[in-house]
Amino acid sequence: MQTINELQDEIIEEFSDFDDWMDKYQMLIDLGNDLAPLDEQYKTPQNLIDGCQSRVWLQCDYADGKLHFQAESDALIVKGIIALLIRVLNNHTPQEILDADLYFIDQIGLKDHLSPTRSNGLLAMVKQIRMYAVAFGSRKVDGTWKM
């Protein structure tokens, strides 16, 4: 199991292969296309992320002490962004997620090359993932973590 930082370093390495941002956008689109479709039952208003211009649904499940994310978006680049976040943060403990410094976002230049609305959406996605980590990390019942 790779650490969050190892996964971030892997992404930084992959993006460093491209100098042109059109190629990086294409990579984001490809990542989004590789994201498994979200089951219709999870496309609920509760799973919609506030603050995103396009629609982004984020489903979080908790098993074996780790958070498991699934997501979908109706916008290709945004779908790629959430795919990157899931790749880095999926299958980690709530505490690992809360402690993570998501430096890859700046390192690959994502923040600088997103429109203000997409940048706000990215922040909203990170905030929602961290809120799930807080919620799941703070509920301990009978020695096990519960939501």
GISUL-V79601 format. One record per residue. N is the residue number from 0. OMEGA is omega in radians with two decimals (* if undefined). BURIAL is + if it has 9 or more other ideal C-beta (glycine too) atoms within 8 Angstrom, else -. D_FIRST is the distance of its C-alpha to the first C-alpha in Angstrom with 2 decimals. Layout:
BEGIN
n,omega,burial,d_first
N,OMEGA,BURIAL,D_FIRST
N,OMEGA,BURIAL,D_FIRST
END
This chain:
BEGIN
n,omega,burial,d_first
0,-3.12,-,0.00
1,3.06,-,3.80
2,3.09,-,6.61
3,-3.13,+,9.51
4,3.08,-,11.62
5,3.11,-,9.73
6,3.10,+,9.86
7,-3.14,+,13.42
8,3.10,+,14.37
9,3.13,+,13.47
10,3.12,+,15.73
11,3.12,+,18.36
12,-3.13,-,18.51
13,-3.12,-,19.01
14,-3.13,+,21.68
15,3.09,-,23.36
16,-3.08,-,24.45
17,3.06,+,26.93
18,-3.05,-,29.92
19,-3.12,-,31.53
20,3.06,-,30.42
21,3.09,-,31.65
22,3.12,+,28.98
23,3.07,+,26.31
24,3.12,+,27.73
25,3.10,-,27.62
26,3.09,+,23.92
27,3.13,+,23.44
28,3.12,+,25.68
29,3.11,+,23.77
30,3.10,+,20.45
31,3.12,+,22.45
32,3.13,-,23.97
33,-3.12,-,20.64
34,3.13,+,19.72
35,3.12,-,20.48
36,3.13,-,23.80
37,3.11,+,23.88
38,-3.09,-,25.89
39,-3.11,-,29.38
40,-3.14,-,29.24
41,3.12,+,26.83
42,-3.08,+,29.13
43,3.08,-,30.99
44,3.14,-,32.62
45,-3.12,-,30.33
46,3.07,+,27.25
47,-3.14,+,29.05
48,3.07,+,28.04
49,3.06,-,31.13
50,3.08,-,31.83
51,3.12,+,30.76
52,3.05,-,33.69
53,-3.12,+,32.18
54,3.10,-,30.84
55,3.06,+,27.14
56,3.12,+,25.87
57,3.09,+,22.65
58,3.12,+,21.66
59,3.05,+,19.28
60,-3.10,-,18.43
61,3.10,+,17.11
62,3.09,-,15.60
63,3.08,-,13.98
64,-3.09,-,14.09
65,3.09,+,12.14
66,3.14,+,13.89
67,-3.06,+,13.94
68,2.95,+,16.09
69,-3.11,+,18.49
70,3.04,+,21.21
71,3.07,+,24.18
72,3.09,+,26.92
73,3.11,-,30.34
74,-3.00,+,30.08
75,-3.10,+,28.24
76,3.12,+,27.15
77,3.10,+,26.18
78,3.07,+,24.10
79,3.13,+,22.28
80,-3.14,+,21.81
81,3.08,+,20.32
82,3.08,+,18.03
83,-3.14,+,16.76
84,3.12,+,16.37
85,3.14,+,14.48
86,-3.10,+,12.10
87,-2.94,+,11.46
88,-3.12,+,11.78
89,3.08,+,10.86
90,3.03,-,8.87
91,-3.13,+,9.29
92,3.07,+,12.09
93,-3.11,+,15.57
94,3.10,-,15.94
95,-3.14,+,12.95
96,-3.14,+,14.53
97,-3.12,+,17.95
98,-3.02,-,17.22
99,2.97,+,15.75
100,-3.06,-,18.27
101,-3.06,+,17.99
102,-3.10,-,19.62
103,-3.12,+,18.66
104,3.10,+,21.40
105,-3.05,-,24.06
106,-3.13,-,22.72
107,3.07,+,22.95
108,-3.07,+,26.28
109,-3.10,+,25.49
110,-3.09,+,27.55
111,-3.03,-,30.47
112,3.07,-,30.67
113,3.03,+,30.49
114,3.13,-,33.69
115,-3.12,-,34.32
116,3.10,-,33.76
117,3.11,+,30.37
118,3.07,+,29.43
119,3.10,+,30.48
120,3.10,+,28.48
121,3.12,+,25.29
122,3.13,+,26.05
123,3.11,+,26.78
124,3.13,+,23.43
125,-3.14,+,21.55
126,-3.13,+,24.04
127,3.10,+,23.53
128,3.13,+,19.72
129,3.10,+,20.45
130,3.05,-,23.23
131,3.14,+,21.02
132,3.10,+,18.77
133,-3.09,+,22.07
134,-3.11,+,23.48
135,-3.11,+,20.70
136,-3.02,+,20.06
137,-3.06,-,23.78
138,3.13,+,24.73
139,-3.14,-,24.53
140,3.12,-,26.78
141,3.11,-,27.35
142,3.09,-,24.35
143,-3.13,-,21.99
144,-3.13,+,21.11
145,3.04,-,23.27
146,*,-,24.28
END
